[in-house]
Amino acid sequence: MSNSRNIKESQLFKWADEICQAMIYLSEKKVVHGDLAARNVLLTSTLTAKVTDFGLSRRLYSSPEYVKTSKDPMPWRWMAIESLKHMTFTSMSDVWSYGITIWEIFSLGDVPYGGLGWRSDFTNMLSEGLRPQKPANCSDEV
């Protein structure tokens, strides 16, 4: 596809569903992805969405969560509140990241919380209800 105007809403829904199915599979296998974002979804030659980049993923054996202890830079725009506060990652924090990823898809590639740089009170802002604005070309139903 040469430009975004050729993308139909039905294609966006298809990608959203394919990503959802991949994340359900990971959850069933007790794997936390930890870095789901549109940048980590590739399209095949038949335009099937595939979740990639498992560099931050963890297999959960005896605990339902993974606690990150290293000080590596993190993808804060995609992270759930509990991940930002406590560096804990679960299948539910992947659900939050899925929501942000779907926002990226329906905004046709905009950056979540565009224009906002990292701030120490970002977690508080999320707790108080900060969310990305509805994408311009996104229906109210979506």
N, C-alpha and C positions, 0 to 999 in steps of 0.2 A: 504494500500500500504506500503510495507516494506521499499522501498527505492525510491529515486526520479527518478532513471533511468526507472521506470515503468510508469511514468507519460507522457502521450502523449500531444503534443501541442494542440490538439483538446479539451482536458480536461481543459487546462489552459484557452482557449478561452471561454469554457462553464462557468467556474467560473467567469471570467471577465464580461461576459454578465449577469450572475445572480446578481453579485454585482452592476453592472450598473442599472439593473432593480429595485433593492432595493433602490438605491440612487435616481432614478427618482421618485419612490413612495414617499420617504421622502420629496423630493423637492415639489412635488404636494401637499403634506399635510402641506407645509410651516414649515418643521422641518429641522434644521441644525444639522448634526451629530456631527461635531466638532472634531472627533477623529477616522476617518476612517483610518485603517491600517490593514495589513494582520493579525496581532495579534487579531483583533476584528472581524474576519470572522471565523465562525465555519463551519465544514462540517457535514452534516447529515450522517446517515448510508448508504444512497444511493449516497453519494458524491455531494449533493446539497449545494452550498455556501449560508450561512445565515449571514447577517450583525448583529453584536451584540454590546454590551457595549455602552449604551446610556447615560453614566454618564456625558458627556460633551455636550449632545444634548440640543437644545433649540427650543421651538415652537415660531415661529415668528408671532405675532398677527398684530401689526400695523406698524412694521418697517421691511424692507427687510434684516436687519442685526442684529446681536447680538454683543454687545461690552462687552468683558470680563474685569472686574475690579479687581478681586481677584488676588493674587500673586502666585497661585498654579503653580507647575512645569508643563510645556507644552511639547507636542510631536513635538518639533521644526523641526525634519527631515521630517515631513509630512505636515507642515503648509505652507500655501500660503504666498506670500510676504506681502500682505496687512494684513494678520493675525499677522505676525511677527512684522510689523511696528506699527500697530494701535490696535492690539488685537480685530479686527473685524472679524466676521465669518458670511458667507453667503453660499447659495447653490453653488456659484462659488468657494468659498474657499474649499468646499467639493469636487469640480471637481478636483482641484489641488491635494488634498489628494488621490482621486481616481487614478490619474495618478501615484503617488508614490506607491500606493498599487498594481497597475498592474505591475509596475516595480518589486516590491517584488515577485509577483507571477511568473513572467517570469524569474526572477533570481533564482527561487526555494528557496527563503527565505533569500537572502542576506540582509544586513542592508544598507539602503540608505545612500549615502555619507560615506561609510565605511572608517574607519581610520580617519575621521574628527570629532573632538570634537566640542562642542559649542564654537563659537567665536562671539564676539560682532559685527564683520563685516560680519557675515553669510548672513544677509539680503542683504547687498550690493553685496556680491558675487552672490546671486541668481539674483539680478537685472541686474548684468553684464553678466548673461548667465550660471552660474554654474548649471549643471544638473547631475544626476547620469549617469554613463557610461552605454552604452548598455550592457545588460547581455550577458555573454559569449555564451550561448546556444540559444540566441534569434535571429530570422531571421531579416534581414534588413527591410522586410515589416512590421513586428510588431513594 
